Amino acid sequence: MKILLLEDDNTLAETLIDLLSDEGYEVTWVREGDSAIDLTYEKSFDLMLLDINVPGRDGFNTLETLRNASIQTPAVFISALSDITSLAKGFEVGANDYLKKPFDFDELLIRVQALIRQSHQSHQNIIKLNEFTFHIDKGELYMGDKYISLTDYEQRLVKLFFKHLNTTITKENILFETYQGEEASEGALRVRINKLRKLGLPIQTVKSVGYRLE
């Protein structure tokens, strides 16, 4: 498993490299956002760990540039910025997770493993969560052996959540990804989310950011 690390703190970077290497990960370390972008065009990674306040192009702009280039590698921000505005912006530009410094190294490993596992699952046709099973190609949802009927919009919404299992998705991204002529508003989205919750899907609200299925 290959991880791209963007971090300008030498001591923290070396610690993370040792920690991740001991777990079997191959870590490529860069100190600047432009270097991170160049590397992603040269080789593929399974995960990106990105600091925000780095020399030159910051972490926010780096990830936004990569997402605009259709690079969907899972990304985790590791930053001393702990305010809600920074957290919201992190998810808005495409982060899958956000860890505030100082963080527990064991927690980082758990989140890294979960994101990589989820990313690999998203390439599978059948994804399971608790008693639910979703068939990506057919857009079919089952609870145990019971087929659950969904509207076209609900099907797109459920598919988005299952493909990004355990990942926070911003409200803006949900509306953008699922909109096909229907009313695109946060109010309408809340109604759809509540209906899916009544089916038993554990969709969590991430305050001021969006939703996640976990």
Secondary structure, 3 states (H helix, E strand, C coil): CEEEEECCCHHHHHHHHHHHHHCCCEEEEECCHHHHHHHHHHCCCCEEEECCCCCCCCHHHHHHHHHHCCCCCCEEEEECCCCHHHHHHHHHCCCCEEEECCCCHHHHHHHHHHHHHHHHHCCCCEEEECCEEEECCCCEEEECCEEECCCHHHHHHHHHHHHCCCCCEEHHHHHHHHCCCCCCCHHHHHHHHHHHHHCCCCEEEECCCEEEEC
